[in-house]
C-alpha cells in the first residue's frame, strides 16, 4: 500500500509540472485557459511539496495559485 501511495505522489509531481508548463504555453498564446491550468498545476504541486515536507516551495505554489485566480479575474 505504501508503495502505491508513493508512486501516486511521484506521478502527481510530474503531472503538476506538465500542467504548469502547459499554462506557460497557453499564456504565451494569450489563451485565458492558462490561468485555470496553472491554478490546478500549482495546487497539485503545493500538495506534492507538502507530502515531501518541502514547505517553502509548497507555500510558493499556493501563493502562485492565488495569483492565478487574480490573473484569471484580470483577464476576463
Secondary structure, DSSP 4 states (H G I P E B T S, - for coil): -HHHHHHHHHHHHHHHHHHHHHHHHHHHTT-THHHHHHHHHHHHHHHHHHHTT-HHHHHHHHHHHHHHHHHHHHH-
